[in-house]
Amino acid sequence: MTCVKEVLAKKALFNQVAKQTFDAVDADGSGQISEDELYIILCSICNDVGFDKPSDDDTKKILKMIDVDDSGSISFKEFKKLFKKLLKIVNDS
């Protein structure tokens, strides 16, 4: 089993895991994570940790923070930055 520390340390492995995760979230295969797809994954995460579902406003705010090119969706490049931050948080916990 691969650990978070190893994924962070090896660029090729990080890119592979990030792509697999991105593709799993990108339900329609468009190559972008839409607001609806983001909402679905946020709901899943919230459910897993026992938080209330995000509101539409919460989802819009999160999308705006991640969507640096202001396209209205999250590209793989944008996703990788978020994914790396999340993995570092998990690794430091």
Backbone bond lengths (Angstrom), bond angles and torsions (degrees), N, CA, C in turn:
res aa  C-N    CA-C-N  psi(-1)  N-CA   C-N-CA  omega(-1)  CA-C   N-CA-C  phi
1 M - - - 1.447 - - 1.530 109.04 -
2 T 1.314 115.58 136.16 1.451 121.49 -179.49 1.519 109.76 -84.96
3 C 1.333 116.35 137.01 1.462 119.61 179.20 1.529 110.05 -99.24
4 V 1.320 115.38 161.21 1.461 122.14 -177.70 1.520 110.35 -58.63
5 K 1.321 116.80 -41.80 1.463 121.50 -179.37 1.529 110.84 -58.24
6 E 1.325 116.84 -41.59 1.459 121.81 179.30 1.528 110.87 -66.80
7 V 1.334 117.06 -41.02 1.463 121.10 178.98 1.524 110.30 -62.19
8 L 1.329 116.42 -41.46 1.466 120.54 178.78 1.526 112.23 -68.34
9 A 1.326 117.54 -31.20 1.458 122.04 -175.16 1.524 113.48 -81.14
10 K 1.311 117.13 -25.43 1.470 120.69 -174.75 1.526 110.04 -113.34
11 K 1.325 115.84 110.74 1.461 121.41 -174.41 1.531 112.49 -57.44
12 A 1.310 118.03 -45.48 1.465 120.67 -179.03 1.526 111.22 -63.31
13 L 1.326 116.09 -41.21 1.463 120.25 178.68 1.525 110.19 -66.83
14 F 1.336 116.74 -42.94 1.459 120.25 177.09 1.531 110.30 -57.29
15 N 1.328 117.37 -48.51 1.468 121.09 -179.43 1.527 111.76 -60.66
16 Q 1.336 116.91 -39.19 1.462 121.46 178.89 1.531 111.16 -64.83
17 V 1.323 116.57 -48.29 1.469 120.86 -178.74 1.532 109.92 -67.08
18 A 1.329 117.18 -40.88 1.468 120.81 178.11 1.524 110.72 -61.53
19 K 1.317 116.99 -42.74 1.479 121.03 -179.24 1.532 110.43 -65.79
20 Q 1.321 116.98 -42.89 1.468 119.96 178.43 1.528 110.82 -61.94
21 T 1.312 116.21 -41.78 1.467 120.68 179.26 1.520 110.53 -67.01
22 F 1.331 116.75 -45.45 1.463 121.63 178.67 1.528 110.36 -58.14
23 D 1.324 116.49 -48.04 1.468 120.91 -179.12 1.523 112.00 -62.08
24 A 1.331 117.11 -34.76 1.465 120.59 178.17 1.529 111.10 -67.72
25 V 1.335 116.77 -35.21 1.458 120.85 179.61 1.525 111.09 -78.48
26 D 1.334 117.00 -34.57 1.468 123.28 -179.49 1.531 109.07 -77.01
27 A 1.323 115.97 74.49 1.468 122.68 -171.43 1.525 113.77 -58.99
28 D 1.331 117.56 -34.15 1.466 119.44 -177.47 1.528 113.23 -91.06
29 G 1.336 117.33 -0.95 1.458 121.13 177.21 1.520 114.53 69.46
30 S 1.312 116.88 24.30 1.470 120.73 -176.56 1.527 113.55 -78.28
31 G 1.327 117.20 -13.27 1.456 120.21 -175.46 1.520 112.31 85.77
32 Q 1.313 116.56 6.44 1.458 124.00 178.05 1.525 108.16 -139.10
33 I 1.319 116.50 147.52 1.458 119.94 173.68 1.524 106.86 -96.99
34 S 1.316 115.18 115.57 1.463 121.27 -178.25 1.528 110.08 -80.12
35 E 1.313 115.61 170.70 1.466 120.64 176.94 1.527 110.46 -60.02
36 D 1.331 117.33 -40.79 1.464 120.77 179.12 1.530 111.45 -63.78
37 E 1.335 116.85 -42.51 1.461 120.63 179.14 1.530 110.35 -67.18
38 L 1.324 116.86 -37.87 1.459 120.72 176.68 1.526 110.19 -62.30
39 Y 1.327 116.82 -42.81 1.462 121.24 179.11 1.533 110.71 -60.02
40 I 1.314 116.68 -42.70 1.466 120.86 -179.54 1.525 110.89 -61.61
41 I 1.334 117.01 -45.32 1.466 119.15 -178.67 1.521 110.68 -70.69
42 L 1.324 117.87 -36.04 1.469 120.29 176.97 1.526 110.65 -63.60
43 C 1.320 116.63 -41.28 1.471 120.48 177.37 1.524 110.72 -61.73
44 S 1.311 116.45 -41.51 1.456 120.80 179.49 1.526 110.88 -63.31
45 I 1.329 115.98 -45.40 1.468 119.96 179.28 1.526 110.06 -63.45
46 C 1.324 116.92 -46.05 1.465 120.61 179.69 1.526 111.41 -59.76
47 N 1.302 115.86 -41.45 1.462 120.62 178.08 1.529 110.85 -62.45
48 D 1.328 116.41 -42.22 1.467 121.40 -178.95 1.527 112.16 -63.11
49 V 1.335 116.73 -35.01 1.469 119.33 -176.87 1.522 113.27 -102.16
50 G 1.337 116.81 2.31 1.456 120.57 175.15 1.516 115.62 82.90
51 F 1.328 117.81 22.59 1.465 121.84 177.13 1.516 109.89 -95.14
52 D 1.331 116.33 160.79 1.460 121.01 172.73 1.522 109.77 -66.34
53 K 1.323 115.37 153.08 1.466 119.95 176.30 1.525 109.61 -60.99
54 P 1.335 116.84 147.45 1.466 119.00 177.86 1.527 110.26 -70.65
55 S 1.314 115.73 150.57 1.461 120.15 174.32 1.529 108.57 -80.17
56 D 1.321 115.93 170.31 1.468 119.89 174.69 1.525 109.92 -60.04
57 D 1.332 117.06 -39.84 1.464 121.10 178.73 1.529 110.95 -63.71
58 D 1.332 117.07 -41.03 1.468 120.57 177.81 1.529 110.14 -59.51
59 T 1.326 115.66 -45.58 1.462 120.76 -179.06 1.520 110.45 -63.09
60 K 1.330 117.26 -43.41 1.466 121.16 178.68 1.529 111.38 -61.93
61 K 1.330 117.24 -40.82 1.467 121.47 179.42 1.526 111.00 -64.92
62 I 1.312 116.48 -43.19 1.464 120.85 179.56 1.521 110.10 -65.46
63 L 1.330 116.32 -43.57 1.461 119.99 177.50 1.523 110.59 -58.70
64 K 1.315 116.83 -45.22 1.467 121.08 -179.41 1.527 111.53 -61.37
65 M 1.345 117.34 -37.41 1.464 120.93 178.95 1.523 112.02 -67.11
66 I 1.327 116.75 -37.46 1.460 121.62 -175.67 1.527 111.48 -84.91
67 D 1.314 117.17 -35.45 1.469 124.19 -173.97 1.535 110.44 -80.72
68 V 1.324 116.21 77.54 1.463 120.25 -173.98 1.529 113.28 -68.70
69 D 1.337 117.78 -25.45 1.466 119.43 179.23 1.532 112.25 -90.47
70 D 1.331 116.44 3.30 1.465 123.05 175.89 1.533 113.12 56.99
71 S 1.338 115.50 39.09 1.471 120.69 -179.18 1.529 112.20 -86.60
72 G 1.329 116.65 -13.62 1.457 120.34 -177.71 1.520 113.12 92.50
73 S 1.334 115.78 0.07 1.459 120.69 176.75 1.522 108.35 -147.52
74 I 1.319 116.39 171.96 1.458 121.60 -175.70 1.533 108.90 -107.34
75 S 1.322 116.18 119.54 1.457 121.41 176.56 1.528 109.68 -79.70
76 F 1.314 116.09 168.19 1.460 119.82 177.63 1.530 110.43 -61.72
77 K 1.324 117.32 -39.71 1.466 121.40 178.98 1.540 110.69 -60.12
78 E 1.315 116.31 -44.96 1.469 120.55 177.95 1.525 110.67 -65.33
79 F 1.312 116.11 -40.68 1.458 121.54 -179.79 1.524 111.44 -62.43
80 K 1.331 117.17 -40.43 1.468 120.36 -178.19 1.527 111.56 -60.55
81 K 1.314 117.54 -37.48 1.466 120.54 178.35 1.525 110.35 -63.51
82 L 1.327 116.33 -46.10 1.460 121.34 178.03 1.525 110.83 -63.62
83 F 1.314 116.74 -44.73 1.461 122.29 -177.63 1.528 110.50 -61.22
84 K 1.330 116.55 -41.95 1.467 120.15 179.02 1.527 110.31 -63.31
85 K 1.327 117.50 -42.78 1.466 120.90 178.23 1.527 110.52 -61.03
86 L 1.328 116.37 -43.93 1.464 120.54 179.88 1.527 111.57 -63.09
87 L 1.322 116.57 -42.76 1.466 119.82 179.24 1.525 111.08 -64.77
88 K 1.327 117.25 -37.75 1.470 119.68 177.47 1.527 111.10 -64.34
89 I 1.314 117.06 -38.48 1.462 120.46 177.08 1.525 110.26 -62.81
90 V 1.330 115.88 -45.55 1.467 120.61 179.31 1.535 109.70 -63.20
91 N 1.303 116.86 -42.30 1.459 121.14 -178.96 1.525 111.96 -64.75
92 D 1.311 116.62 -36.69 1.464 120.95 -178.46 1.523 113.72 -80.62
93 S 1.329 116.62 -10.25 1.474 120.32 -178.41 1.515 112.26 -77.95
